[in-house]
């Protein structure tokens, strides 16, 4: 049985597990952090999967800058998980 986004958001353990699975799939080089290219691929996949117009390079760079608050060029699991939670909460409103 498939879980809804709301079900996943309500159960912290399930959300953490789902976030970890997604993060590990995106972390192609298994560095433990998502680099700019891995994040870019994930964002483009999200837009395609949801039949949304793909963002321009300028728009993508702005999103990456907004996510990567430290400016390191990488996103660790905790930052990814928090960002994912915000996106899912926005989508369920």
DRENPA-3360 file (N, C-alpha, C; in nm, 2 decimals, always signed):
BEGIN
1 = XXXXXXXX = +0.08/-0.12/+0.00/+0.00/+0.00/+0.00/+0.09/+0.12/+0.00 ~ +0.06/+0.22/-0.08/+0.13/+0.34/-0.10/+0.09/+0.44/+0.01 ~ +0.19/+0.51/+0.06/+0.17/+0.61/+0.17/+0.15/+0.75/+0.10 ~ +0.07/+0.83/+0.16/+0.05/+0.97/+0.11/+0.16/+1.05/+0.17 ~ +0.18/+1.17/+0.11/+0.27/+1.27/+0.16/+0.24/+1.31/+0.31 ~ +0.11/+1.32/+0.33/+0.06/+1.36/+0.47/+0.10/+1.25/+0.57 ~ +0.08/+1.12/+0.53/+0.12/+1.01/+0.62/+0.26/+1.01/+0.65 ~ +0.35/+1.03/+0.55/+0.49/+1.04/+0.57/+0.53/+1.15/+0.66;
9 = XXXXXXXX = +0.47/+1.27/+0.64/+0.50/+1.38/+0.73/+0.46/+1.37/+0.87 ~ +0.35/+1.29/+0.89/+0.30/+1.27/+1.03/+0.39/+1.17/+1.11 ~ +0.46/+1.09/+1.04/+0.54/+0.98/+1.11/+0.69/+1.01/+1.09 ~ +0.75/+1.06/+1.20/+0.89/+1.11/+1.19/+0.99/+0.99/+1.14 ~ +0.96/+0.87/+1.19/+1.05/+0.76/+1.16/+1.04/+0.73/+1.01 ~ +0.91/+0.73/+0.96/+0.89/+0.70/+0.82/+0.95/+0.81/+0.73 ~ +0.93/+0.93/+0.78/+0.98/+1.04/+0.70/+1.14/+1.04/+0.69 ~ +1.20/+1.01/+0.81/+1.35/+1.00/+0.81/+1.39/+0.89/+0.71;
17 = XXXXXXXX = +1.32/+0.77/+0.72/+1.36/+0.66/+0.63/+1.34/+0.70/+0.48 ~ +1.23/+0.76/+0.45/+1.21/+0.80/+0.31/+1.31/+0.90/+0.27 ~ +1.34/+1.00/+0.35/+1.44/+1.10/+0.32/+1.58/+1.04/+0.30 ~ +1.61/+0.94/+0.38/+1.74/+0.87/+0.37/+1.75/+0.80/+0.24 ~ +1.65/+0.73/+0.20/+1.65/+0.65/+0.08/+1.66/+0.74/-0.04 ~ +1.59/+0.85/-0.04/+1.60/+0.95/-0.15/+1.74/+1.01/-0.16 ~ +1.79/+1.05/-0.04/+1.92/+1.12/-0.03/+2.03/+1.02/-0.09 ~ +2.02/+0.89/-0.05/+2.12/+0.80/-0.09/+2.11/+0.77/-0.24;
25 = XXXXXXXX = +1.99/+0.78/-0.30/+1.98/+0.76/-0.44/+2.04/+0.88/-0.52 ~ +2.02/+1.00/-0.46/+2.07/+1.12/-0.53/+2.22/+1.13/-0.51 ~ +2.28/+1.08/-0.40/+2.42/+1.09/-0.37/+2.50/+0.99/-0.45 ~ +2.51/+1.02/-0.58/+2.57/+0.93/-0.68/+2.72/+0.89/-0.64 ~ +2.79/+0.98/-0.59/+2.93/+0.95/-0.56/+2.95/+0.90/-0.42 ~ +2.84/+0.89/-0.35/+2.85/+0.83/-0.21/+2.94/+0.91/-0.12 ~ +2.94/+1.04/-0.13/+3.03/+1.13/-0.05/+2.96/+1.16/+0.08 ~ +2.83/+1.13/+0.10/+2.76/+1.17/+0.22/+2.71/+1.31/+0.21;
33 = XXXXXXXX = +2.72/+1.38/+0.10/+2.67/+1.51/+0.08/+2.63/+1.52/-0.07 ~ +2.53/+1.60/-0.09/+2.49/+1.63/-0.23/+2.56/+1.75/-0.28 ~ +2.63/+1.73/-0.39/+2.70/+1.84/-0.45/+2.61/+1.92/-0.55 ~ +2.65/+2.03/-0.61/+2.57/+2.11/-0.69/+2.51/+2.03/-0.81 ~ +2.59/+1.94/-0.87/+2.54/+1.87/-0.98/+2.43/+1.77/-0.94 ~ +2.45/+1.70/-0.83/+2.35/+1.60/-0.78/+2.22/+1.67/-0.74 ~ +2.23/+1.79/-0.69/+2.11/+1.87/-0.65/+2.04/+1.92/-0.78 ~ +2.12/+1.96/-0.87/+2.06/+2.01/-1.00/+1.99/+1.89/-1.07;
41 = XXXXXXXX = +2.04/+1.77/-1.07/+1.98/+1.66/-1.13/+1.85/+1.63/-1.06 ~ +1.85/+1.63/-0.93/+1.73/+1.61/-0.85/+1.62/+1.71/-0.88 ~ +1.66/+1.84/-0.88/+1.56/+1.94/-0.91/+1.50/+1.93/-1.05 ~ +1.58/+1.90/-1.15/+1.53/+1.88/-1.29/+1.44/+1.76/-1.29 ~ +1.47/+1.65/-1.22/+1.39/+1.53/-1.22/+1.25/+1.57/-1.16 ~ +1.26/+1.64/-1.05/+1.13/+1.68/-0.98/+1.04/+1.76/-1.08 ~ +1.10/+1.86/-1.15/+1.02/+1.93/-1.24/+0.96/+1.85/-1.36 ~ +1.04/+1.76/-1.41/+0.99/+1.67/-1.52/+0.88/+1.58/-1.47;
49 = XXXXXXXX = +0.91/+1.51/-1.35/+0.81/+1.42/-1.30/+0.68/+1.48/-1.26 ~ +0.68/+1.61/-1.24/+0.55/+1.68/-1.20/+0.50/+1.76/-1.32 ~ +0.55/+1.74/-1.44/+0.50/+1.81/-1.56/+0.51/+1.96/-1.54 ~ +0.62/+2.01/-1.48/+0.64/+2.15/-1.47/+0.74/+2.20/-1.57 ~ +0.73/+2.32/-1.60/+0.83/+2.38/-1.69/+0.96/+2.38/-1.62 ~ +1.06/+2.33/-1.69/+1.20/+2.33/-1.63/+1.25/+2.47/-1.61 ~ +1.31/+2.49/-1.50/+1.37/+2.62/-1.47/+1.49/+2.66/-1.55 ~ +1.51/+2.78/-1.57/+1.63/+2.82/-1.64/+1.75/+2.80/-1.55;
57 = XXXXXXXX = +1.87/+2.81/-1.61/+1.99/+2.80/-1.53/+2.00/+2.90/-1.42 ~ +1.95/+3.02/-1.45/+1.95/+3.13/-1.35/+1.86/+3.10/-1.23 ~ +1.74/+3.04/-1.27/+1.65/+3.00/-1.16/+1.70/+2.89/-1.08 ~ +1.76/+2.79/-1.15/+1.82/+2.68/-1.07/+1.93/+2.73/-0.98 ~ +2.02/+2.81/-1.03/+2.12/+2.87/-0.94/+2.07/+2.94/-0.82 ~ +1.96/+3.01/-0.84/+1.90/+3.08/-0.73/+1.85/+2.98/-0.62 ~ +1.78/+2.88/-0.67/+1.73/+2.77/-0.58/+1.84/+2.71/-0.51 ~ +1.95/+2.67/-0.58/+2.07/+2.61/-0.51/+2.13/+2.70/-0.41;
65 = XXXXXXXX = +2.13/+2.83/-0.44/+2.19/+2.93/-0.34/+2.10/+2.94/-0.22 ~ +1.97/+2.93/-0.24/+1.87/+2.94/-0.13/+1.88/+2.82/-0.04 ~ +1.91/+2.70/-0.10/+1.92/+2.58/-0.02/+2.05/+2.57/+0.05 ~ +2.16/+2.60/-0.02/+2.29/+2.59/+0.03/+2.33/+2.72/+0.11 ~ +2.28/+2.73/+0.23/+2.29/+2.86/+0.30/+2.44/+2.88/+0.34 ~ +2.52/+2.78/+0.36/+2.66/+2.80/+0.40/+2.75/+2.83/+0.28 ~ +2.70/+2.81/+0.16/+2.78/+2.84/+0.04/+2.89/+2.74/+0.01 ~ +2.88/+2.62/+0.07/+2.98/+2.52/+0.06/+2.97/+2.45/-0.08;
73 = XXXXXXXX = +2.86/+2.46/-0.14/+2.84/+2.39/-0.27/+2.79/+2.24/-0.24 ~ +2.76/+2.21/-0.12/+2.71/+2.08/-0.08/+2.60/+2.09/+0.02 ~ +2.51/+1.99/+0.02/+2.41/+1.98/+0.12/+2.42/+1.85/+0.19 ~ +2.43/+1.85/+0.32/+2.43/+1.73/+0.40/+2.29/+1.67/+0.42 ~ +2.29/+1.55/+0.48/+2.16/+1.49/+0.49/+2.06/+1.57/+0.58 ~ +2.10/+1.63/+0.69/+2.01/+1.70/+0.77/+1.95/+1.82/+0.70 ~ +2.03/+1.89/+0.62/+1.98/+2.01/+0.54/+1.88/+1.96/+0.44 ~ +1.92/+1.85/+0.37/+1.83/+1.79/+0.27/+1.70/+1.75/+0.33;
81 = XXXXXXXX = +1.70/+1.68/+0.44/+1.58/+1.64/+0.51/+1.49/+1.75/+0.55 ~ +1.55/+1.86/+0.60/+1.47/+1.98/+0.64/+1.41/+2.04/+0.52 ~ +1.49/+2.05/+0.41/+1.44/+2.11/+0.29/+1.32/+2.03/+0.23 ~ +1.34/+1.90/+0.23/+1.24/+1.81/+0.18/+1.11/+1.82/+0.26 ~ +1.12/+1.83/+0.39/+1.00/+1.85/+0.47/+0.93/+1.97/+0.44 ~ +1.00/+2.08/+0.42/+0.94/+2.21/+0.38/+0.86/+2.20/+0.25 ~ +0.93/+2.13/+0.15/+0.86/+2.12/+0.02/+0.74/+2.04/+0.03 ~ +0.74/+1.93/+0.10/+0.62/+1.84/+0.12/+0.51/+1.91/+0.19;
89 = XXXXX = +0.55/+1.99/+0.29/+0.45/+2.06/+0.37/+0.38/+2.16/+0.28 ~ +0.46/+2.23/+0.19/+0.40/+2.33/+0.10/+0.31/+2.26/+0.00 ~ +0.34/+2.14/-0.05/+0.26/+2.07/-0.15/+0.13/+2.02/-0.09 ~ +0.13/+2.00/+0.04/+0.01/+1.94/+0.10/-0.09/+2.05/+0.15 ~ -0.05/+2.18/+0.13/-0.14/+2.29/+0.17/-0.25/+2.31/+0.06;
% end
